[in-house]
Amino acid sequence: MDSDSPADLRAEWTRLAALAARPGAHDIRVLFAGDPGRAVRFSTRLDDLTLDWSKTAIDDAARDALFGLARKAGLERFRNRLFGGALVNATEGRAAMHMALRGPADAGLLAGAEDASGLAAAERARMQRFVAAVHDGTLRGVTGQRFQAVLNIGIGGSDLGPRMVAEALTMTDGGVMAAHYLSNVDGHAFAALARRLNPATTLVLVASKTFTTQETMANAAAARAWLAAALGEAAVGAHFAALSTNHAAAAAFGIAAERVFGFRDWVGGRYSLWSAVGLSIALAGGWDTFQALLDGAWAMDCHFRDTPLEANLPVILGLVGVWHVNALGYRAQAILPYDARLHRFAAHLQQLEMESNGKSVLLDGGSVGTATCPVIFGEPGTDAQHSFMQLIHQGTSVIPVDFLLAAQADHGRDGAHRILAANAFAQAEALLAGKTRAQVEAEMRAAGADDAAVAAVAPHRVFPGNRPSTTILFRRLDAFTLGRLVALYEHKVAVQGCLWGINSFDQWGVELGKVLASGVLKELEGGPAGVHDGSTAALMARFAALR
Ligand code: F6P
């Protein structure tokens, strides 16, 4: 195990709790009233990208305590170990070196003893040649037709990241090629795609780090049968490619070595969109777009690696989250990109954050004494305003929000973009300001309401306010900036994992369900009955009766 014992942070956690318990300490409005420079002092920039964290209850004392906690937790040392290729994923004995995938060939990043930068660049060059050959028609389907569409079959990190990015970056202009994504083993998903796709012009990518994931293998088999039925078994070789660390399994599936694009086990699934798993992004959006995405992420890597904690965006975003979860006890976090192109951004962050930091065991095997990852959820604004924002404004739980917004749109209708931006700013302002009973009553009386109406309705129209948010504002949502944003959240997750003393890079919690599912499947296929709790046994019997 390549890790230190977690530092004893009890004094730091106690200090944070005491700061949060000060009378009036949560009143963000009071902080603004007492400090005209607050918005500037609690905003941090990297070029055009601004993180405004002033609409939180963090004051100077809380900020100092948070940075003190980070230092005591060894964040700077952790950062050095991460970028030094140490085996930070201690339970699997692996480095977490996804940064090498986006840096230049000569960045010199190692994963253990391996030249991660060199390996990543070599594989990137293979991918680039493949993409060029598909785009210029050198590589065609078995009937001689050019590929018109790419179908990426994968799940979790082999789906969420590439899907989110490809959809974001091709929404504006349609991209170079259509990209489709198949993740769910539910046969309805493939049936719907099969109706829309032409096998003769479809390139199928089987994206699976392990090449053993049940859902992906089942979907890949379905796609293979579909292609073979339409074009003959020989078509498989011409229409499939694999994105995997498991070259032997890809070969056994019938995919030739030159069509297997690889990466190493130091790339976690939820960090793999930058690797061969991102091939569908490059096919859909073009190579230059994919390269710009990598460049943006690398810019954020360098910022995270080289910038002092106090000016470091991922560190600050991570500390704001720690303040909310650990000092104030908020157990959920909403992600609201005001950008329709980012409609899968929260879905990607759900896996990134909750699979990484949804842990309750310390690196040394002990139990965590603090809360860890909150529930992450979200939707683009303004859609979110018409679904769950009611609860965030007036519910009994306080749920901090991350707003994301581009200053410039790419659709040419600036009026629409101003409406969008106005809503983003207004939501954050409403969460902070709220509306008092006196304001509501005055409004109602001005509109002619009588005493009875005021008494009956006014309480329902009060907004408590003082609800925290952060805003991430940038010039444009281009590939470079999307790369910066995803890497910002990746490193935020690493920062929080360090502070909580957990391993952000394993995911043992998904294993038990997988194992049980294969036993249950055998039973559903007619095998002998297993031992189940009463509810599961009854449901399986009812399922059988209904078929
Ligand atoms: O959900 C568990 C998990 O292992 C994820 O971490 C991963 O992204 C996903 O399954 C898919 O795994 P693979 O790429 O190996 O098919």
Residues whose N, C-alpha, C, O or C-beta is under 5 A from the ligand:
A	BS01	F6P	I155 G156 G157 S158 A207 S208 K209 T210 F211 T213 T216 G269 R270 Q507 V510
